[in-house]
Amino acid sequence: MLAIIAGMTCSSVGLLPLQSPIYEAVWEFLMPLAAALLLLEANFTELLSVARTTTVAFSVAAFATIVGTFVAFALLGQKLGADGWKLSVHLALSISLGKLFRLPTQALLTASNAAVGGPATAAAMCTSRGWRKMVTPALLVGTLGYAIGTPIGMLVAFVLKNM
């Protein structure tokens, strides 16, 4: 977290550029490589028990994201602008459904972050909160979200475009 704040500060005062090909290389190549290497050292018997809960929570968060998108579209029409409405509805539904299914808060927040921000932000949140056992499940469900979420997102966009 300190490194992120330091990077933001350095960019804001002009010590570091806001954009660079190096940033894109790190994001495109080194981050996926780091995630793969982390998964290679994972204890899969322990991971399956933790990931099961996180996967259920991720399903709840993904459902909340879809519903949130439709609710935001219904409230604001085609003038969605900032994503604040979608995120608010997503978080409210995720927490409500998570409590209904009695999901642990760590799993729920990790899955919610992975559903909205992807595996890297979810893993970073878990690390910053000290939830070391949740880092690998965050990477797994976030990556699963990319694989499943892309076609679902395209379907939602198609439906909203034709409304």
Phi, psi and omega in degrees: 000320179298321179295322178295315180295319178297318178296318178295319179295314180298322177292320182295324182268002175090008178285332177235147178290153179288327178228148179199146175299334179294320178301316181293323178296318178297314183293319184280324188248313186284322179297312176298324178295317178297319178297317179296318179294322177296318179294329179293332180264007183287146173273103190288333177292318177290322182297319182298322179290320179285318185292332180300311179296318181294324179294319176297316179297322178296320178299319177297315181294321179295317177299318179296325178295316180296312179297319179300322178295315179294320179296315179298320179295319179294323182284322188246358182063223182268010179257049183297322180056234180294157184270015182303317180296315181297318181293322179296313179295318179302310183294318179298315179292319180300313181293317180298310180292324178298318178292323178299317180272005179056047178274142178298145183301318179301314180295320181295312181292323177296313181294322178297316178296318180295324180292325182267314188255347180095180187294323184294315181290325179294317178295320179296319178297315180299318179296315182293331179274352182082019180266068186301325180289347183264351184297310182294316174300326178298317178294319181293309182289329176295318177292319175300322178298321176298316184292320183269322186291329181298308178294325178293318177298321177295321178295316179298316178299319179297315180296314181294324180294327183265010178277000000 
